[in-house]
């Protein structure tokens, strides 16, 4: 199997449990990857045969330790590249995901570690996702999804999902970015850094995570 295809599967499985605890199902994995369920089932069987995932028929899919280590390594590459593009080349946070998808498979380990050193070993990418260190270890504080935070909850923006560039631009226009403090005033509105109430863009409640 092409290495990039394996990495895409492992990354998607890894992503699914970063900000919630339930393992991914085959149908969810197929939807995330935009592939037919039969294609995904065949690939998952091959990944299980290589010791990268554990899976029983019709059950959820989980990474083995070997699979988790490989996923963390490729995610480290992706997120360091995103951070590099923002800091060194002036990319906006809605522009880096697709670039990093290409570059993560092409740059050498030597260049990657040079990028890490130049950026002074960042722990988070521009969207607030934790960057695994060279050993695959991540550091993340307790969190709550904005849509599940109660009225009156106060928390710093820890992470914003990066898959929808239009939503990222809408959040940026509203002033909602990683590191800002939000107070939930209504189900669809927040105060930012003590300012007035701001309406949430559509989809924000399921794309923003706050400190718990």
C-alpha positions in Angstrom: 0.0 0.0 0.0 1.3 3.5 -0.7 2.7 5.1 2.4 0.6 8.3 1.9 -2.6 6.3 1.9 -1.7 4.5 5.1 -0.8 7.8 6.7 -4.1 9.3 5.7 -6.1 6.5 7.4 -4.0 6.6 10.5 -4.2 10.4 10.8 -8.0 10.3 10.4 -8.4 7.7 13.2 -6.0 9.6 15.4 -7.8 12.9 14.8 -11.2 11.4 15.8 -10.2 10.7 19.4 -8.1 13.8 20.0 -11.0 15.9 21.3 -13.5 13.2 22.4 -13.1 9.6 23.6 -15.3 7.4 21.4 -13.4 5.3 18.8 -14.2 5.8 15.2 -16.6 3.5 13.3 -16.0 2.2 9.8 -18.9 4.4 8.5 -17.5 7.5 10.2 -14.1 6.7 8.7 -15.5 6.3 5.3 -17.4 9.6 5.6 -14.3 11.4 6.8 -12.2 10.1 3.9 -14.9 10.5 1.3 -14.5 6.8 0.3 -16.9 3.9 -0.2 -17.5 1.8 2.9 -16.3 -1.3 1.1 -13.0 0.4 0.2 -12.5 1.4 3.8 -13.3 -2.1 5.1 -10.7 -3.6 2.8 -8.0 -1.1 3.9 -8.8 -1.5 7.6 -8.3 -5.2 7.3 -4.9 -4.6 5.7 -4.0 -2.1 8.4 -5.0 -4.6 11.1 -2.8 -7.2 9.3 0.1 -4.9 9.6 -0.5 -4.4 13.3 -1.5 -0.7 12.9 -5.1 -0.9 14.1 -7.3 -3.2 16.1 -10.8 -3.9 14.7 -13.5 -6.6 14.8 -16.2 -6.9 12.1 -18.8 -4.1 12.4 -17.0 -2.7 15.5 -15.1 0.5 16.1 -11.5 1.0 14.9 -8.6 1.8 17.3 -5.0 2.5 16.7 -2.5 0.0 18.2 0.6 1.5 19.9 2.5 1.1 16.6 -0.2 2.8 14.7 -0.5 5.6 17.2 3.3 6.2 17.0 3.2 6.4 13.2 0.1 8.6 13.2 1.7 11.0 15.8 4.9 11.2 13.6 3.0 12.3 10.5 0.7 14.7 12.5 3.9 16.2 14.0 5.1 16.9 10.4 1.8 18.3 9.3 1.4 20.7 12.3 5.0 21.9 12.3 4.6 22.7 8.6 1.4 24.6 9.2 3.1 26.6 12.0 6.1 27.3 9.8 3.9 28.6 6.9 2.0 31.0 9.2 5.1 32.3 11.1 7.7 32.4 8.3 5.6 33.0 5.2 2.6 35.0 6.4 0.0 32.4 5.5 -3.4 32.8 7.1 -4.7 30.0 9.3 -7.3 29.1 6.7 -4.7 28.6 4.0 -2.2 26.2 5.5 -4.0 22.8 5.7 -3.9 21.8 2.0 -0.3 23.0 1.7 0.7 21.0 4.7 -1.1 17.9 3.3 1.3 18.0 0.3 4.5 19.0 2.1 4.2 16.5 4.9 5.0 13.7 2.5 7.9 15.4 0.8 10.2 17.1 3.3 13.1 15.3 4.9 13.4 14.5 8.6 16.5 16.8 8.7 14.5 19.7 7.3 11.6 19.0 9.7 13.9 19.1 12.8 15.4 22.3 11.4 11.9 23.8 11.2 11.2 22.7 14.7 14.4 24.2 16.1 13.8 27.5 14.2 10.3 27.8 15.6 11.7 27.1 19.1 9.8 23.8 19.4 6.2 25.0 19.4 3.7 22.9 21.3 0.6 24.0 19.3 -0.2 24.7 15.7 -2.1 27.9 14.5 -5.4 26.2 15.1 -4.5 25.1 18.7 -3.9 21.5 17.9 -1.1 19.9 20.0 2.1 19.2 18.1 3.5 15.8 19.2 7.1 15.9 20.3 9.7 13.7 18.7 8.6 10.9 21.0 4.9 11.3 20.0 4.0 12.8 23.4 1.4 15.6 23.4 0.5 18.1 26.1 -3.2 19.2 26.3 -5.2 20.8 29.1 -8.8 19.9 30.0 -11.3 21.2 27.4 -15.0 21.5 26.6 -16.6 21.9 23.2 -18.2 25.4 22.8 -21.5 23.9 22.0 -21.5 21.9 25.2 -20.3 24.7 27.5 -23.0 26.1 29.8 -24.3 29.7 29.8 -21.8 31.7 31.7 -18.9 29.4 31.1 -15.6 31.3 30.7 -12.6 29.7 28.9 -9.7 30.4 26.6 -10.0 29.2 23.0 -7.8 26.1 22.9 -8.5 24.8 19.5 -10.4 25.6 16.3 -11.2 22.8 13.8 -9.3 23.5 10.6 -11.3 21.6 7.9 -13.6 24.5 6.8 -11.7 27.5 5.5 -14.9 29.6 5.2 -15.7 29.0 8.9 -12.1 29.9 9.9 -12.4 33.2 8.0 -15.8 33.9 9.7 -14.3 33.2 13.1 -11.4 35.4 12.3 -13.8 38.2 11.3 -15.7 37.8 14.5 -12.5 38.0 16.6 -12.6 34.4 17.8 -9.1 33.0 17.7 -6.8 30.7 19.7 -5.8 32.3 23.0 -8.8 34.7 23.3 -11.1 34.3 26.3 -14.8 33.7 25.6 -17.8 34.0 27.9 -20.8 32.1 26.7 -23.7 34.5 27.0 -26.3 32.7 24.9 -26.4 29.4 22.9 -25.4 31.3 19.8 -23.4 34.3 21.3 -20.3 35.0 23.3 -18.3 37.9 24.8 -14.7 38.0 23.6 -12.0 39.3 26.0 -14.5 41.1 28.1 -16.1 43.0 25.2 -19.7 43.1 24.0 -21.7 40.1 22.9 -20.8 38.7 19.5 -23.0 36.3 17.5 -21.4 33.0 16.7 -20.9 32.1 13.0 -22.8 29.0 11.8 -21.0 25.9 12.8 -18.8 27.6 15.4 -20.4 25.7 18.3 -19.1 22.4 17.0 -15.7 23.7 15.8 -14.3 25.6 18.8 -12.9 24.1 22.0 -12.5 26.1 25.3 -10.5 25.5 28.4 -12.7 23.5 30.9 
